[in-house]
């Protein structure tokens, strides 16, 4: 675990040295590009949210359905007909 941590620390240090060696103007430009991209993504998400809200479609809220599980018919019949196998609404094993 220590080896991974030292490797990551070394790589981060290399990237930090590369960043600091860039001219300040280029650093500012890169930061502005990243900020513009982030702003564009945020505006896109907001537009999508308002578009979906404005559509006016009713949201269908329903229970989550459990996918069909293959069971023997005997275990299903036994749990339904024999109350000893049911405790607090749950099936006993």
Phi and psi in degrees as a GROMACS rama.xvg file:
@    title "Ramachandran Plot"
@    xaxis  label "Phi"
@    yaxis  label "Psi"
@TYPE xy
-66.3503  -35.2608  UNK-2
-63.5862  -42.0816  UNK-3
-64.5226  -41.6295  UNK-4
-63.9359  -43.2827  UNK-5
-66.9448  -36.7198  UNK-6
-63.8407  -45.1978  UNK-7
-64.1371  -42.0608  UNK-8
-60.762  -40.931  UNK-9
-64.956  -42.9743  UNK-10
-65.0547  -41.1272  UNK-11
-64.4019  -39.1692  UNK-12
-63.7753  -40.2009  UNK-13
-62.3697  -45.2552  UNK-14
-63.7074  -38.4478  UNK-15
-64.884  -40.4411  UNK-16
-65.3203  -39.1376  UNK-17
-63.3557  -42.1993  UNK-18
-63.4951  -44.0463  UNK-19
-69.5464  -24.9845  UNK-20
-78.4624  -14.9461  UNK-21
-69.6295  149.059  UNK-22
-64.3603  151.462  UNK-23
-60.9195  -37.8342  UNK-24
-60.8769  -42.1162  UNK-25
-69.1088  -36.9709  UNK-26
-60.7793  -44.6352  UNK-27
-62.8415  -42.7109  UNK-28
-62.2389  -43.7059  UNK-29
-63.4243  -41.7439  UNK-30
-64.5651  -39.8727  UNK-31
-66.3557  -38.6517  UNK-32
-62.0913  -45.4659  UNK-33
-64.8409  -39.4018  UNK-34
-65.3229  -42.2221  UNK-35
-63.4176  -40.6433  UNK-36
-63.1757  -44.6113  UNK-37
-62.1669  -42.828  UNK-38
-64.103  -42.1363  UNK-39
-62.8657  -42.053  UNK-40
-64.9059  -41.3466  UNK-41
-63.2382  -43.6587  UNK-42
-64.433  -39.6652  UNK-43
-61.7258  -42.0175  UNK-44
-65.5365  -43.2965  UNK-45
-62.5684  -41.5591  UNK-46
-62.0638  -43.2245  UNK-47
-62.904  -42.3387  UNK-48
-63.4452  -47.8134  UNK-49
-66.7614  -33.4732  UNK-50
-63.6068  -46.5523  UNK-51
-65.2142  -37.3241  UNK-52
-69.0776  -35.2465  UNK-53
-77.4096  -16.4057  UNK-54
-62.844  -31.8711  UNK-55
77.3678  10.4371  UNK-56
-70.4871  140.484  UNK-57
-71.4815  137.165  UNK-58
-85.6285  126.009  UNK-59
-86.8896  111.662  UNK-60
-105.543  122.362  UNK-61
-144.113  168.515  UNK-62
-70.4147  152.328  UNK-63
-75.4551  128.458  UNK-64
-94.9508  134.315  UNK-65
-80.7086  132.467  UNK-66
-62.2481  149.755  UNK-67
-60.3386  127.321  UNK-68
-106.007  132.94  UNK-69
-76.7958  120.997  UNK-70
-130.137  158.212  UNK-71
-73.724  148.281  UNK-72
-65.9345  -30.196  UNK-73
-66.7534  -39.0125  UNK-74
-69.7815  -33.9359  UNK-75
-68.4272  -45.9497  UNK-76
-62.656  -42.3125  UNK-77
-63.6088  -42.3943  UNK-78
-71.1926  -27.1285  UNK-79
-81.5177  -41.4576  UNK-80
-89.5685  -25.4631  UNK-81
-101.969  107.095  UNK-82
-68.5841  -13.1952  UNK-83
-68.2283  -23.5256  UNK-84
-87.0138  -2.59233  UNK-85
-115.583  129.667  UNK-86
-137.59  117.835  UNK-87
56.3253  37.3119  UNK-88
80.2474  0.148633  UNK-89
-115.466  148.734  UNK-90
-81.2467  137.361  UNK-91
-84.6218  148.942  UNK-92
